[in-house]
Amino acid sequence: MTGSREKVLARVRAALSDVPRGEVGEDGAVPRGYRRAHGQGPALDLLVDRLEDYRALVRRVPASGVGEAVAEALRRRGAVRVAAPADAPQEWFASCPAEVVRDAPLGGGPPLGVAELDAVDGVVTGCSVAVAETGTIVLDTGEHQGRRALTLVPDYHLCVVRARQVVDSVPEAVARLSPSLPQTWISGPSATSDIELQRVEGVHGPRTLEVLIAE
């Protein structure tokens, strides 16, 4: 194994031998001068376009109207009982037509079990950051997001994205995230396809993703 390793490393060094000085440091470090601006128009418009291309349901709402938008989305969905993180803002559910079950309530109750999460009609959360260029929403178990299972088990995920959480590119998103926290990167509803390219949704997460962008 050692001989094979040395052969591979030698080939790598040989391949880098003609790279101009400055592009690769003495320690082999490569500069990370990533492009950060996508140059494809306003970030919110691009995010909406990408999300819709991924078959997500998207609505832009005023920041003061998130509660009404959540209520309308759940009413349209026909949701009777939904889960939410313990710290999700109460104003999101002020006029909610469904029963809201808090996961691991702040009062010290136990988290919802898998069977309980599977039985609810959906989950309502916030997010950590959203990437316009790729139409990706990132959750890191932080504020208003809850634990990973909360958004992976229910079949419907209603996510509130604040305009200030939208960035142009992936490098910008990574700069905002902590590598010590578990992350879930969501680009549309969960989907996969078999060898015949038959698309199947809901295999690895929610079958339906609905996004409310609060401006």
Secondary structure, 3 states (H helix, E strand, C coil): CHHHHHHHHHHHHHHCCCCCECCECCCCCCCCCCCCCCCCCCHHHHHHHHHHHCCCEEEEECHHHHHHHHHHHHHHHCCCEEEEECCCCHHHHCCCCCEEEEECCCCCCCCCCHHHHHHCCCEEECCCEEECCCCEEEECCCCCCCCHHHHHCCCEEEEEEEHHHEECCHHHHHHHCCCCCCCEEECCCCEEECCCCCEEECCCCCCEEEEEEEC
